[in-house]
Amino acid sequence: MSEDTQPAVRWRVPPAQTAVKIAAAVALAALTVLSLDDPQFVLLAGVAAVGATALAVRDVLAPVRLEADVEGLTAVRGYATRTRLAWPEVTAVRVDERRRLFSKTLLLEIETEDDLIMLSRFDLGADVRDVADTLTELRDRATA
């Protein structure tokens, strides 16, 4: 395989994060079973168990959330659908920073003419600013 056809970089969900989601799903399922005498708690814990399970399954089905090379990038959209974008289709790569009370949220935004892909450090397993710099460098190299 030549250098141009190999994926240059991949960003994935950290395996430890997936393990925590699986453990949470198991714990919530156990709480649901242990609380069968309280219908309200069963409903709440059951819904939470299903939600945690869905998030863990997504991490298992699509652990690599973003992959980029000199030709373009592939990003996971929705639950686990992969979308391939050539660099000319990407109109902007930027980091969105939001501050609320005592927290700060950073999101990587990959914009196309009619769509927006947003990924966090929890999706990428890396600082979104570093990912944005790498994507910009690859995009510049592709257009040079």
Steps between C-alpha positions, in 0.01 A plus 500: 500500500638839411528784748212689335252211530567418864297682763720780628337530840214350699322621809295260707304475820737402783444133598485596870206726425317213328571276800349759735185516286470121503549491878236772545254308282556182703464685831179672388358170374581340837330788683196452279476132588563559870226765519209314343273601791526872408348557154617860468859411581485201264386729220771761564782250552382292205500799264843603628629142449372495143657840430838400643486175302425690178799730557730205577383310191568807285855511637547132414347527150674823402805557721685703236302824479727690263760394246687732265751474220619726217190421292240585763343381822256240623281588797238306693157658470192418701523170682769326296474614138828593336513796263792558262579860406763611252694810606332726240164416666623626839439874526635551854672322787480687828477464876189631673558603860211561739527611861215442743537572870805298605532279192648535155393290203714460188355346186669428169279625219543370147279703270388417148279708277183347643602311813690526828683220678577563867733282707624536857814378670293210630440394138858557391709401800713810439491875545275643230743787435774251409260310275396825328865590441571156350192517275595849383852380422370203300252721316771751415728222380222364277428836341866589447 
